[in-house]
Amino acid sequence: MKIVVLCGGLSPERNVSLSSGTRIASTLMKNGHKVVLVDLFFGLEDYTGKLDEIFDNPPELGGTKIDEIAPDLDAVRAARRLKSDSQFGEGVIELCQKADLVFMALHGQCGEDGKVQAAFDLLGVKYTGAGFEGSAIAMDKDLTKRVVAPLGVKTPQWRTYFCAAVTAEQVLAELPLPLVVKPDDSGSSIGVSIARTEGELRGALNAAAHESTRVIIEQYVAGREIQVGILDGKALPSIEIRPKTGFYDYKNKYQPGAAEEITPSPIPAEAETRVGAAAVTVYEALRLKVYSRADFIYDAAGEFWFLEINTLPGMTPTSLVPQEAAVVGLSYSRLCEEIIRLSMEKYQ
């Protein structure tokens, strides 16, 4: 197949996306596909060949290392030669229209939020993963909680505020400390803080405001971090995350050795069944497709608390869904092929 692996973009999760995309593209090339790895934001501005020949003469791949801090997006904007308000870089749309399938390796805003998917639907471009509607809902943590809470999926008590208007005093009048503060529409734990004091809450609100116009603040639930991949509507074996320091933040997610990752999770069989069922409930309620990953906290009383679901989970060297798939005998290579197969079925 002719496959475009679409990554990068103008998102705080840009570097993670580049790492996912590079690994996916390398794997698909080894599997015999004609693959072009392209950055959504920069496009083909450095490509000197002919577009009609690009699948036979693709640009070189990048690396898979992820910096410890998120990228400076102002610097990314300034580096693009194409001076345009479009999120699509030079030649991206034309390239994707020539492909049999676009493998979505985008993460975060403008990539995982349904905007690119909606554009591709209008253009008749086939792509992997969820559609625009489910992607948009899942990216909005507040809206996701509103959808799944009535379905019996426990989620920490929460409030959502506009960053420009909220104050620490207002939050504390409605929610008791400790609290988790996060941007409402971002991922990879960028801008996420745990606030145990009023001073920490003020700092957390400022951090979240740098990433989004809205902030979601939820009850802090102490417990073990359990994440569940969903493939073709079925739960994969869960994985437990044990950061060596702090919580599962951006650094601990993507730096090798920063967290211990255990799969299957060392939890009772009945608990595994319950968390898998909860993950599938969320997946189905949001009408997601192909694959996703749901995040939970498992407390001391044996209850699971749903946090969020990711419609384009990471495919980096340290990512979780590939580890879960491996437990059921699905190698990284076969996982990529299964994502392609299931995605093509959407269009049949």
N, C-alpha and C positions, 0 to 999 in steps of 0.2 A: 504494500500500500504506500501511497504518497501521504506522508504525515507531517504536519507542522506541529512542533512542540512550542507552545506559546507561554512565555514566562516573563519575569521582570515587571515592567509596568511602573506606574508612579504610586507605589504603595509603601507604607512603612515595612511591609514584609517582603519587599523587593529582593533582598539578598537571599532570603529563604527560597523564594520562587526561582531565582537563578540556579540555586543548587539543585532543587527538585528537577528543574527542566533539563539541566545538564546530565543528570543521572538517567532520567527517562530517555532522553535522546540517544545517549550512548548505548543503552540497553536495546532500544528498538533498532538501531543500526546493526547491532550484532545479531538481531533476530531476522535480518534480511529486508527490513523496510527501507524505503528512501525517505530520509528524515532531514528536515530543516529546523534548527533551533533558532527562534527569533524572539527578541525583546519587544514586547508590546509597545513600549514607549519610544525606543530608538529605531525600531524597525530595521530597514535595509540600508540605512544611510552610509554604511561603510562597505556595502557589497558592490563590487565592481563588475560582476558578471551579468549575464542576461537573465531576466526573470524566467523566461521559458526554459532555461537550462539549469535552474537553481537546484532542483532535486537530484540532478546528476553531478552538480558541482556546489555542494552546500558550504556555507561558512564554517569555520572551525568552531569546535565546542569550547566552552569556558571551563572553569573549575567547580568544585563542589564545597569548598571551604566557606563558612559563614562567619562574618565578623562578629565580635562580641556585642557590638552596639548596632542599633538600627541605622539605616543610611540617612544622610543629609539630603532630603528631597529637594531643597532649594539648589543644592549643588548639582543634583541629577538634572533638574530642569535647565539649568544654565549650560550644561554640557551638550544638550541636544542642538544640533544645527538647524533642524526644522523649527522655525518659530511659528507655532500654531497652538491654538487652544485644544486641539484634538488630542485625546489620549492615545490614539492610534498613530504609531510612527510611520515613517515613509515606507510605502509598499506593503504594509501589513495586511490590509484588507484584500488587496489583489493577490497576495501570496496565499492567504487562507482560502480564497475562492478556487485556487488551483489544486488544493489538497483534497484527498479522499476523506480526511478526518483531521480535525485540530485536537491535539491532546492538550487539555488545559492544565498547565502547571502554574497557574497564577494563584496567588494567595492574597487575601485581604481586600481592601477597598479597590474598586474598579478592576474586578477580576473574579472575586468570589462573591460579589454582591449582586450579580445578575445583569449588570449593565452590558458587559461584553456578550453574554449569552443572548440577551434580547436583540442586540445588533446582529449577531450571527443568525438568529431565527429569521429576521427580516431579510437577510441577504441570502438565505438558503445554504449557509455553511454548517456542516455537521461538526459536532464537538463532543468531547467526553464529559461525563458527569451530569449533575442536576441541571434542570432548566432554569430559566430566568426567575420564575415565580418562587420556587422553593429556595433558590440561592438568595434572593432578596430578603425573604422572611428569616432565613437562618442567620444571615449576617446581622440582623437587628436583634440583639440579645433580649431586649424588652419585649418585642413582638413575639419572639419564639416562646418566651415564658408564658405570655398571655394565651398562646395557642395550646401549649401542652399541659399547663397546670390543671385545667378542668378535666384532663384525661387520666388523672390519678398519678401523674409523674411528679414526685416531690421536687420542689425547687426552693432554694433559700428565699426568705422574705426579701422583697426588693422595692426600690423606688427609682424612677428615672427623672433626671433634671436637665435643663439646658445649662451648659457650663457657664454661660455669660451671666446667669441670674442666680445660681445657687450659692448659698453660703454654708459654712460649717454649722452655724447655729441652726439653720433651717433643717439640715440633715439630722442633727442630734435631737431635735424636737420630735422627729418621726421614727428614728431608728436608733437602737442602742449600740454602743461600741462593744466588741470590735467589728469592723466593717471591711468589706472588700470593695474597692473603688476601681472601675474600669471604663474605658471608652465604650460606648454602646455599639459601635460598628467597626471594631478593629479586632485583630487576632494576634497570635504568637505572644500573648501576655504583654504586648507593648503598651505602656501607659498604665499598667495594672499595679495597684499597691494594696497592702494590708494596713489598715489604720487602727491602732489600739488606743491612741490618745487624740485629743482635739487638735493638737499641733500636727500630728501625723496626718489627720484628716485634711487639714488645710493644704499641706504639701501634696497629698494624693489628688485633691481636686485640681490643683494647678497642673500636675503631671498629666492627668487625663484630658484637660482642656487643650493641651498641645496636640492631641491626636484626633479629637472629634468635637463636634458642637454639642453633643449630648453625652451625659455620663450616667451609668447605671451603678447604683450602690446597693449592695446586698449583704444580708446577714452573713457573718463569717461562721462557717461550719468547720470545726476541727475534725480531722480524720485523714484517711488514706486516699490518695489520688488514684482513681481507677478510670481507665479510658477504654472504650469499646469501639472497634471498627465494625462497620456494616458493609457487606458486599452482597449485591444482588438481593437486598431485602432480608438478609440473614446475618445474625451477629457472629463475629469472629471471637475467638477466645480473648478475654479482656487482658489488659496489661496494667500492672501497678507501677507508679512512678515514685521513686524515693530520691528527691534532690539531696545532695550531700550537704548543702547549706541553703538556708532560706526556703522559698517556695519555688514552684515550677515556672520561673520567669523566662524571659527571652534568652538569657545567657545559659541557664540550665537546660533549656530545650535543645539547643543546637551545638553546644560545645561538647565534643566527645569526652565521656568520663565524668561529666558534671552531675549526672543523675544515674541512679541504678534503675534499670527497667526490667521488670520481671514478668514474663508471660509463659504460660497462663498465670494470672494473678493468684497468689496463695490465699484464696478465700474459699469458704465452703461451697460445695456444688450447688446447693439451693440458692446461695447468694449470686453465684455466677449465672444461674438461670434467670433470676430476678433482674439483674442489671442488664443482661442481654435483651430481655423482653422490654424493659424500659427504653433502651436505645432504639429498638425497632419501632416502638410506639411513636417516638419522636420523629424518626425517619419517615414513617408512613403519614403522620399527621401533617408534616410539611411537604408531602408529595415529592420527596427526593428520589433521585435515580442513581443507579450504578453503585456508588460507594460513598461513605461518609465516615465520620468519627465523632462519637459523643463522649463528653467529659463529665465525670461524676466525683463526688466525695462520699466515701464509705465511713460512716461515723461509728463510735464505740458501741452504740446500741444496735448496730447491724442494719441501719437504714442507709439507702442511697439517695443522694441529693444531686439532681441534674443541674449542670452549670451552663453548657452550651453544646452546639453541634457544628461541626466543620464540614462543609460540602466539598471542599477540595483539600483533603488532608495532605500533609507534607509527604514527599517522596524522596527526602534527603537521606544521606547515609545514616543519620540517627533517628529517622522518623519511625512512628509507632505502628501504623497500619501494615507496612511491609513485615515488621517483626511478628505481628499477630497472624498474618497470612502464612508465614513460614511455619508456624506451629501446626497448621492443618495441611502442610505439604505443598504450599504454593510459594515457589521461589519468586524473587523480585521480577525476573523475566516473565514468568507465567502470570504473575499478578498484573503486569502491564498489558499482556495480551488479553487477559480476562476483562480488564477495564475497556479495552478496545472493542471486544466482542459484545459486551453488554451495552456499550454506548451505541454501536451500530444497530443493535436490536431496537433502540428507541425509534429509529427511522423506518422500520419495517411495518 
